[in-house]
């Protein structure tokens, strides 16, 4: 069986354009609560297009990123070229061998740790960290508007997508995309950290931000999600265009935008 293509192949530019950065308070909390300084070495797992990287680089930190996707890394390199202390390698983290046994003061991962092999990721991070080093993980999840009108709108959108999948979707075994919606049950991430037995939770902090997206922005967000991109992979251009137009018509019929909250969860752990 052919191996699946990396999840953001072909959609990295859309991801970079439409996905949010992280709350500035979240970044400042990481720095304050870990006590990292400009002389410390940071390793970032799955930096993608560099959204979180930039927020550390702008403050003068040295960051080395390990990124799975060449598409993402190309945007990362262009975005971070002005920061001499920021570097990136393209490799699966699980297979990456490190650099001359270098140890890091902090390893962090933004919106990507769920992609990694659960049987390896904590152990490898533990080995790569200095004694008393920090493993910092953060994600965001959308908290959708649960009003009756919003639920009605979403139900109509879901039916449109289901209609095009059932009628026009063609599965290509040779180019299946890796999928993961990133959604976890309550405290499942915390449980995973504790079950590793390798890290002590220092603090968990949550942040809430409201977002409003037009119909076009909503479609770009959906395209940047690998699970939805996998649907688009199996549709022809005409079907995608027709489906998008039907979805936009629904959103425009409900005020022209989709409102939701983003719940950012920060986990600061110590070796």
Secondary structure, 3 states (H helix, E strand, C coil): CCCCECCCCCCHHHHHHHCCCCCHHHHHHHHHHHCCCCCCEEEEECCCCCHHHHHHHCCCCEEEEEECCHHHHHHHHHHHCCCCCEEEEECCCCCCCCCCCCCEEEEEEECCHHHCCCCCHHHHHHHHEEEEEEEEEEEEEEEECCCHHHHHHHHHHHHHHHHHHHHHCCCCHHHCECCCCCCCCCCHHHHHHHHHCCCEEEEEEEEEEEEEEEHHHHHHHHHCCHHHHHHHHCCCHHHHHHHHHHHHHHHHHCCCEEEEEEEEEEEEEEC
